[in-house]
Amino acid sequence: MKYSQYFSSFYIVPAVLLALLISMGTVSLVSASQAELRGHVVSGDTPLASLSVTLYGAGQDTCAATLGVASTNAQGAFAISYKVPRDDDTVFYLIATSGSAMHEKNQTEGKWPTIGRGAVGLASVLGTAPVPTDVVINERTTVASAYALAQFIDGPKIAGKAPGLQNAAAMLRNLVDVTTGEAGSVLMSSPNGAETQTWPEFNSLANLLATCVNDNAACLSLFSLATPPGGQAPGNTLHAVENIAHYPALNVNQLFNQSQTITLYQPALSTAPVTWTLALRFVGDGVSMSGPGNVAFDKGGNAWVLNNYVYNADPTVPVCSSDLLLRFKPNGEYFPGSPYTGGGVSGAGFGITLDPDGNLWLGNFGFAGNGCTDPPPHNSVSKFSPDGMALSPDTGFTEGSISGAQGTVSDKKGNIWIASCGNSNVTQYPRGEPDDAKIFGPNATGLSKPFDIAIDPNGWAYVTGNASNNVAVLRPDGSSPPWSPITTGGFNKPMGIAVDSHGNFWVANSGLIDVPCPNGTQPTGGPSGQSITLITPDHKTKNFTGGGITIPWGIAVDGNDNVWVANFGQQRLSQFCGVGSPNCAHAGDAISPDATGYGFDGLVRNTGVNIDPSGNVWLTNNWETIPLQTDPGGHQMAVFIGLAAPVKAPTIGPPQKP
């Protein structure tokens, strides 16, 4: 629907009011140019008249600058003349609310109009300059804004550190076209679209808001269902969907039932989702990713991904080890120049890290499908520069008796720690120098099949033993404290390990996986001893289950110290309370539902999990749900939008808030 013919009677807030707002300190006019933004506020195709529309500029501080305000006319049209801030990182966004524009000071201070002033709150995040000059605000743009900016939005305010805030605004464009209000092309097309639940779920959320926008009586029900535990009821539709994004397991069925009462946006869900999370899948160029194993983020929030196998569209054809390193932009697009090769990359599995100089280190496990006619080596690690140039030789770095490298981690001094699963060694490259390699063997560490490594605030390395069911602790010089290895805590075929900001460690106990290093049984069977274990700084342990964990593999900690688990089974992501996490009574309490986790039909078998600076949770679709051993690799990265507290990138040692 085109709306440009309706602009003859739009309303621009008088210059006197804008001057008043400037004097109150809510507007930054340090600018380079004058601009005008036009748009329409609609519900479906129905114009929404007499709404107050505010254009904001979001930055790194806690305040959003008011750039201009207007009111919609009978056709829902508005226009705002504003000065463009000089800060290139400014994220522009619009909020349309019931009530007069004179309430904008309260909104800037984080106060919504009361329900009595009207329950409509719609939004659209336009991103950084240059922004479109003609836009649509509707329920779809509101859902996209609440989810993509979930970790930066508080009431009507959006603010946060770069690059997370800006990257989140870019991710939003995958969900919605801000110029038309239609669903985004990424959301509607393969490997998303009709292939997963996300597109209809997105529309169901938009329909849910539309029930309130079109019928005040429905607002009370929506606001009651979207009230967080122990919190206050939302005052408008934007606040309601913010709460749903933050509490996706809350009142799922009741919210779904209400969404069914209106059909403005289609296709929509026909049955209730497991939770109200939104996730997208990304495939890069579609012909290179096969068996993504783990992911790490650079300082710009770009995702670097390991690739197990050579891509082949026919899974019955045996494949050998991939020699590629993949890189994605923060919005899920392939980075120009990706994939990268060289440096001895050979079926890299789970080990990926960035050192203090931004260089990448990969553990070459040497993955290959059954029947591979060119068996790969398993004896090296590779190094790449921050721009993807290979810095290791064509054979990789082989110093330090490396065999079946898995966890590969840098500490803050640039020491590179490598878990050599094949010979049960832990290898250290002091200051990243392979020629100075130190080897810590199984007799010293007590490890068998070391798999993953995490570094505490003092630079000590904690290493999981997949076959020895323990965690060994190594000081920077390789010596161990007398209480290492740690054997209590329910360790059962442990895989991933992660540290929080206070030096607590979390371990994923697969209960099942016997890592082939390179020989061993393949992952098969059912649940047995699957859990996560907490190790405190004084090396006490406690074991936890629930949260939907099913063959837990990778594990990560977000900016609020909450714990995230990638599951190798049953297509779900799990979340647990961390030590001292906000809104949590006890560490280890499950946040995701016990029966289902955060289920998503776009997942297969996941290994790696990590959180980017925007709060998106990235998962590697590593193996197909029913894998053929000739080529078991999955072919997507799956990203849960805005679900976790952002983490400063790159993560070296304990995670930090941006």
N, C-alpha and C positions, 0 to 999 in steps of 0.2 A: 504494500500500500504506500502511495506517495502522498506526502503531506505538505509539500512546499507551497501549494496554492493557498494555504490557510494562514500564512504569516502576516497578512495585512493588518491583523488586529491583535498581535502579540503585545505583551506588556513588559517593559524594561523598568527595573527598579530605578527610581529617580536618583540623580547624582547626589542629592542632599543626603539620602539614606546611605549611599555608598561612602560618602565622606564621613558620616557618623560611624560606620563600621570601621573605617580606617583609623579614626581617632580612638576607637576602643581597642586597637591593636590586633584585630582579627584578620587584617588584610595586609599582605606584603606587596607593595607597589614598586619595589626595586625591579625594574623590568627593562626589556629591550624593545618591545613593540606592543601595539594595540591589536586586539583580535576580537572576533565575534563568533559565538557558538550558537547555532540554532538547533532546535530539536522538537520532538513530540513526546508526550507522556501518554501511554496507551495501556489498556488491558485487552489483550488480543488485538482486535481492530477497533475497539471502542475508545475514543478520546477521553481523557480525564481532565476536566476543566477545574480552574480555581485552585490548583496546587501551587505551593511555593517550591521553586526549583533553585537550588544553590550549587554553584560551581566552586569547588575547593581545589587547593593545591596541597598535596600531602608531601611532607618531607621527613627528615630524620628525627626532628624533635617530636614532642608529644602533642603539639598543636597543629591543626590543619588550618591553613590560611584561606579565608573567604575571599574569592576573586570576583564574585558577582552573584546577584540574585535576580529572579524574575518570577512572574506568575504565568500559568498556562491560561490560554483563552478557551473559548467554547470548543475549538477543534483540538485542544490539547497542546497547542503550539506555544513555544517560548523562544526567546532570544536573549542572550547575555553578552554584553560588551565588556571586555576585561583586558587588563594589562598582563602580558606574558612574563612570568618570573624568569630571571636570568639563570637560575639554577637548572641545569639540564636534567638533573635527577628528579625534579618535581613530577609527581604523579597526579594527573588531573582526574577528578571524579565528580559526579553529580548525584545529588540526593533530592528527590521530590517528596514532599510531605503535605498532608492535610494541614490547614491552618494558615495563618498569615506569615509573610516574610519577616515580620518583626520578631519572630521566634528564633531567627537564625543565631543570635547571640547565645541563647540557651543551648542550641545544637552544637555550636563551636565549643562550648564548655562541657559537652558530653551529656546534655540533658535533652531527652526527647519531649515533644509536646505531650500533654496528658491525653489519655484515650478520649476524653471529652472534646478535645480539639480535632479529632479525626484519627483514624487508625491506619491510613495509607502511608507507607514508607517504601519508596522504590529507589533504586540506585543503579548507577552504571559507572564503572571504572574505565577511563579512556586511555590510561597509560601516560607515557612521557611524550613530550613534544617531538614532532608535530602530531597533533591530535586531529581527528575528523572534525569538520566544521558543521556537519549535519548528522544528528544522532537520534536514536529512539531509546527511550527508557520504558521498560515494561517488567513483567514478572520474571522473564528469562534473564534479563540483564541483572536483575536483583539477586537471583539465585547464584549466578556466576560470580558476582561481586562478593557475596557472603562467603562462598566456598574458596575461591582463589585467594582472597585477601583475608581469610579466616583468622590468621595469626597477626593481622595488623589492624583489624577493625574493632572499634569499641564504641558502640552506639553509633553516632554519626561521624565519629572521628576515624581517620585512617592515617597512620604514621608508622615509620619503621626505618631501620638501617638499610643502607645500600650494601650489596645489590639485591637483597632479598625482596624488598618492597617492589622494586622495578621489575624483577623477574616474575613475581607473582602477578603483576598486571599483564605481563606478556603471556603467561600461562592462561589467563582468563580468556584471551582471544581464541583459544581452542574450544572453549565452551559456548561462546556466543559471538555474533557479529554485532558490534556496538552501533554500527550505522543503520542496521535494519531491525535489530531486536530478534532476529532469527537465530536458531542454533548454529554454532560454529561448524565450519566445514570439517575440522578434525573430528569433532564429536559425531558427525553424521556419516563419516566414511570409514572404510576399512583401515586398520584392524579394529575400529570401534563400530559405530553405526549399528547395523542390525546384528553384529557379531557378539555384542555384549549387552548388559542391562543398563548401561549408563545413560544412553540417549533417552529411552523412555523414563528412566528414573528422574533425570533432569527435568523433563516435561511434567512429570507428576508433581515435583516440588513447585514448579511454576503454577500449576493448577491449584495446588494447595494454597498458595498466596492469593491467587485470584478469587478463591472462595470468600476471602475477607474483603478484598478490594471491591468486589461486586455486591457484597451483602454484609452489612454491619453486624447482623446477628451471628454470622459465622466467625467473627473476629474473637468473640469471647471464648469460643471453643478452641480456636487455634492458639490463642495466647495462653490458655490453661495448659494445653498439651505441650507447648513449647517453653514452659517455665522450668528452668533447671532445678535440680535438687537443692533445696535450701535457698533458692534465689527468688528474685522478684519476677512477676509476669512481664513479658515484653509489652511495649506501648504501641508498636506498629508492626507492619509486616516485615520490614527489613530487620528489625531487632529479633523478630520471631525466627526468621531463617538463619540469622547469626547463631542463635541458640541451638538450632537443629544441627548446624554444621559442627558446633562444638560438642554436642551431646548426641551423636548419630544413633545411639542405641535406645534413646528415650522415646517411649510411647509410639513405637514404629507402626504397629497395626492400626492404632486409632488415627494417626496422622494420615496413613494411607487411605483409610475409609473416608476421611474428609476430602482428600484429594479427588476421590471418585465422583464427587457431587458436581463437578464442573469439567468440561471437556475442551477448553480453549486451545490447549497445546497438545499436539499429537505427533508421534505415537507416545502413549503413556503406558505405565505399568498396568497389567491385569491382575497381578497378585502382589502382596506386600513384599518389599525387599527385606533382606536379613537385617540390615541397618541402613541408615540414610547417609552412607559415604558415597562419594563420587570418585571414580577412578578412570583413567585413560590409559591406552596402550600406544607405544611408539615402536616403529620397526626400522628407523633409519632409512637406508636406500632400499630395503626390502629384499636384498640379495647378498647380504654379507653377515648378518647377525644369526648365529646358531649356537645355542647353549650359553647365553650370557651368565657369567658366574658370580660377579660381584661388581660393586660400583663405588667410586670415590669422587668427591667434588673438589674442584679448584677454587681459587679465591673469587672468581667471577660467577660461581655457581654452576659451571659447566660440569656435566656428568661424564666421567671416564669409565668405560665398561670393558671388562674382560670377556673374551669370546672363546668358548671351548673348541668348537668344531668348524671345519670348512662347511659353508652353506651348500645345501643341495635340496632342491624342491621335492625330490623323491626320497623319503626316509628309508626305503628299502635298499638304497645304494650305500655301501659302507663309506664312511667319511673318516678322514684323518684329522690331525690337530690343526687348528686355525693359527695363522701367523699374523693375525690382525689385532689391533687395539682400536676400540671404538670411542667416539666422542660425540656427545649430544649437547646442544644448547640448553639453557635452563627451561625453555618452553617445549622441549622434547624433539625439536628439529635436529637433524644431523648437522654437526658443525662442519663448515667448509673445510675440505681437506680430509675429513674422516671417511673411511678408516685409515689408520696408519699401520705401516709394516716395517720390518727390519729389526735389528737389535737382538735377533735370536728368539723372538716370540714363538712359543711352541705350546699351543693348547693351554694357555694360562687359565688357572682354575678359580681360586678363591682369594689369592694374595694380590692386593693392590694397595699402594700407599703413595702419598705425596710427601716429599721431604721438605725441610724448611726453605729450600731454594725453589720450591715449586716443581721439581723434577718428579717424574713418576717411576715407580719400581713395581715390576710385575713378577710373580712367582710362576714359572713355567712348569706346570704339572705334567704336561704332555698328554692331554686327553685325546682319545681316538675311539671311534666306534668299532664294534666287532667286525673283523674282516678288513680293516685298514691294511692296505698293501705296502705302505711306507711307514713303518713304526717310528714314532717321534722320539727324540731324546727327552729325558726327564731330569736333566742335571743342571739347570741354569735359572738365573733371574735376568730380567731385561730392564734397561733404564731408558727413559725418554725425557726430552726437554719439555718445558711447559707448553711449547707450541707443537709438540708431536714429533720432534726429530729424534731418531734413534741415537743413543749415546753409548750403548753397549755394542760389543762386536757381534758379528753375524752368528756366532755360536752362543751369544749371551755371556754373562759372567758365570763361570763354572767353579770359581775358587770357593773353598770352604766345604767341600764334600757334600754338595747339594744333591738331593734325590727326591723327586716328586714334591717340589716346593708347593706349599699351600700358603698359610698365613704369612704375609710379608708386610712388615710394619716399620715405620720410622719413628724414632723418638725425637724430642725437641733439640737434641744435639746433632741430629743427622745420622745417628747410628741406625743401620738397617738390620732388622731382626727377621730371620727366615726360619719357618718351620719345615724341616726336611722330613716329610712324612715317610718317605721310602726307606730311610736308614735310621730314623728316630733321632737324628741330630737336630740341634738348634744352632744355627749359624748366625754370626754377627759380623757385619761389615762396619768396623769403627769409622765414624765420620763419612760413611758411604764409600770407603776404600776397599775394594775386593782384595787387593794385594795384602791387606792386613787382616784377612779373615780369621776369626776365632771360631772354634768348633766346640760345642758343649754336648757331649755324647749322652746316651741313655743311662750309662752307669752313674753319671754325675747328676742328671736331672730326674731320673726315675720315670721318664716318659717312654711310651710306646705309641708310635704313630702320632707325633705332635701335629696338630691341625691348625689352630689359630692362636694369635698373639694380641695382647692389649698392653698398653703402657700406663703405669700409675703416675701420680704427680711427681714422684721422685725419680722417675726414669727406670723403675724396675719393670721387668717384663713378666707377664703372667701368660703361661702357655697351656693350652688344653691338650690332654693326652687321650686321643680317641680310643685306643686299644687298652690303655692302662687305667682308664676311668679316674683321672686325677687332673690336677692343675699344678704345674711346677712354677716356681718363682725364681727369677734370676736377677741379681743386681747388675748394674751396668758393666761391671768387670767380669760377669759370668758366674760369680759365686752365688751360692744359695743360702738363705737363712736356714736355721736348724729346723724350722717347722715346715719346710718344703720337701716333697710335694704335699699339697693338700688333698686328702683322700676322703674326708667326710663331706656330707652335703648332697648325697644322692646322685653323684656323677654317674651317668650311664651313657656310654658312647658319646661323650661331649664333642661338640663341633665349634660353633662361634663363641667368642667371648668379647665383652665390651666393658668399658670403664665409665663411671659417671664423674661428675664434676668434683665430688668429694673423695674419690679414690675407692669407692665400692665397685666390685666387679659382678657382672652378670654372665652366666654361662648357659648356653642352650644344650640341653641333654636330649639327643635325638632318640635314645633308647633303641636304636635300630641300625644306624648307618655304620657299616664296616668299610672305612675308606680304602679303596684299592690304591695302594701306594708303591708301584703301579698295579701290583697284584692284590686281589682280595675279592670278597663277595660284593656283588652289586646291591644297591638299595632295593630291598623287597620286603614283603611281610606286612605286619600290622602293628598297632600300638603296643608299646612295652616300655615302661619306665620313662615316659616322655615328660619333661619338666624343665624348669629353669632353676638355677641355683644362685643365690646371693652370697658373695664373699665380702665381708666387711674389712676395713683397713686393719683391724686387729685379728684377721684371718679366721673369724668365726663364720659359720655357714648356715644357710637355711634354704630349704627346698620348697618350690611352689608349683602348683598345677593350675589348670583352668584356662580361661581366656581363649579357648578354642585351639590351643596348641596341638598340632598333629605332625609329628616328625620335625620338631624345631631344628633349624639349621643356622641361619644367620641371625645376629642379634645386634641391636644398636640402641643408643641412648640419645634422647632429644634434649633440647635446650632447657626443659623443665625437669630433667632427670627421669622422665618416664621411659619405660623399656618397651622396645618394639621387636617382634620376633617374626622372621620369615619361616613359613612352614613348607616342608617338602611334600606334604600331603593335604588333600581336601580343600584346596583353593581358598585359603583364608590368611589374613594378617592378624596378628595378636598384639595386644597392648596391655601392659601392667603398670601399676603404680611403682615409681622408684622411691628411693630414700629421700624423704622430705619433699616429694612432689606436691604441687598445689592441688587442693581439692581432694586429697587422698588421706584416708585414715591410717592405713598401714602399708608399708612397703611390701610388694609382692601381691597385693590385691589385684585381681583381674579387672580391667576396664572394658575390654571387648567381651562379648557374650561367651559364656563357657561352651555352649553347644555349637556355636558357629564361627566365633571370631568375627572379624570384619570380612564377611564372605563377599567374593567377587567372581563372577563366572568368566571373567577375562584372565584369571590366573591359571597357571598350570602347576608345575612343581618348582617351588622357589628356593633359592639358596641365599643370595645376598640381599641385604636390606640396609638402607641408609637414609638420612634426613638431610635435605638441602637447606640453604639459607632462607628459603621462602616457607618452610614448614611442610613441603611436599615429601611424602614417603615413597621412595623408589624401591621397587622389587625387581629381581631378575627372574624372568620366566625361563628357568634353566633347562628343565626336562619336560617333555610332553607328559600329560596325565597318564596316558598308556603308551610308554616309550617302546620303540623298536630299538634293540641294542645296536643295530647297524648305524643308526643315526637318531639318538634320543633327544637331541637338542630342541628346546623351545626357541621362539623367534621374536619375542617382544620384551621391552621394558614396560612394566606396569607402574603407574604413578597415582597414588591416592592424594587427591588435591587438598592442600591446606590442612592436613589432619594432625600434624605434630608441631611442637614448639620448634622454631627455627634454630639451626646450629651454624655457628661461624665456620666457614670453610677456608682452607682445608683443615680437617680435624687431625691434629698431631697430639697424641696423648689424650687427656680428658677433654670431653666436649665443652665448648663455651657458647654462651649466648652471643649473638651478633653485637 
